[in-house]
């Protein structure tokens, strides 16, 4: 198997840009600022390092494939908007029921408004 082309490496979303541990999620929920949209709750706070993302989807959002899809879509949206977050932030996105039915464009619109970034080019 050959190595991935350089362009593919630039499109990745490595673990250093993710919230991984339960204590990180709980700390952000306790100390962060909440922004609500019709399909998401977005909690943010300033970060010392790079901007990082955590996504939470409960069973109320849908079955496992629907929850996995919304997580993938939110991660892709964040991956594309991350460089516009100034200053760097830790972001927790909690999906609400109905989020699984959204198209990518709708997720970008809601999250960019909650994060207060311009998503005109997305």
C-alpha positions in Angstrom: 0.0 0.0 0.0 1.4 3.4 -0.9 1.5 6.5 1.3 -1.2 9.0 1.2 -0.6 12.0 -1.2 0.3 15.3 0.5 -3.1 16.8 -0.3 -4.9 14.0 1.6 -2.8 14.7 4.7 -3.9 18.3 4.7 -7.5 17.3 4.7 -7.2 15.2 7.9 -8.7 16.0 11.3 -6.0 14.7 13.7 -6.7 14.0 17.4 -4.9 17.1 18.6 -7.9 19.1 17.3 -10.4 16.9 19.2 -11.7 16.9 22.7 -11.0 13.3 23.7 -11.5 12.8 27.5 -14.6 13.0 29.6 -13.1 15.5 31.9 -12.5 17.8 29.0 -16.1 17.6 28.0 -17.3 18.2 31.5 -15.0 21.1 32.2 -16.1 22.8 28.9 -19.8 22.2 29.8 -19.2 23.7 33.2 -17.1 26.8 32.2 -18.0 27.5 28.6 -20.4 30.0 27.0 -23.5 28.5 25.5 -25.0 29.4 22.1 -28.2 27.8 21.0 -29.4 27.1 17.5 -32.5 25.2 16.4 -30.6 21.9 16.1 -27.4 22.4 18.2 -26.2 23.7 21.5 -22.7 25.1 21.0 -20.5 25.6 24.1 -17.2 27.5 23.6 -14.3 28.9 25.7 -10.8 30.2 24.9 -8.1 27.7 24.2 -4.4 28.0 24.9 -3.4 25.7 22.0 -5.2 25.1 18.7 -8.9 25.2 18.4 -10.5 21.8 19.3 -13.8 20.2 18.8 -16.0 17.7 20.7 -19.3 16.4 19.5 -22.1 14.8 21.6 -25.1 13.0 20.1 -27.7 11.3 22.2 -30.1 8.6 21.2 -32.8 11.2 20.9 -31.0 12.4 17.7 -31.6 9.2 15.9 -30.2 5.7 15.4 -26.5 4.9 15.3 -26.0 5.6 11.5 -27.8 8.9 11.9 -25.7 9.9 14.9 -22.5 8.9 13.2 -23.4 10.9 10.1 -24.2 14.1 12.1 -20.8 13.7 13.9 -19.0 13.4 10.6 -20.8 16.4 9.2 -20.1 18.6 12.3 -16.4 17.5 12.2 -16.1 18.4 8.6 -17.8 21.7 9.1 -15.4 22.5 12.0 -12.4 21.3 10.0 -13.2 23.9 7.3 -14.1 26.7 9.7 -11.3 26.1 12.3 -8.8 28.5 10.8 -11.4 31.3 11.0 -11.7 31.0 14.8 -9.7 33.8 16.3 -8.8 33.5 19.1 -8.5 29.8 19.3 -11.4 28.1 21.1 -12.5 24.8 22.5 -15.9 23.9 21.0 -18.4 21.4 22.2 -21.4 20.8 19.8 -24.4 19.0 21.3 -26.8 17.7 18.6 -30.5 18.1 19.3 -33.3 16.0 17.9 -33.8 16.8 14.2 -30.2 17.5 13.5 -29.8 14.2 11.7 -32.1 15.5 8.9 -30.0 18.5 8.2 -27.9 18.9 5.0 -24.3 19.9 5.2 -25.1 23.4 4.1 -27.6 23.8 7.0 -25.1 22.6 9.5 -22.5 25.0 8.2 -25.0 27.9 8.4 -26.1 27.0 12.0 -22.6 26.4 13.4 -21.0 29.5 11.7 -23.7 31.6 13.3 -23.2 30.1 16.7 -19.4 30.5 16.4 -19.8 33.9 14.9 -17.6 33.3 11.8 -18.3 34.1 8.2 -19.0 30.9 6.2 -19.7 32.6 2.9 -17.1 30.5 1.0 -18.3 27.1 2.4 
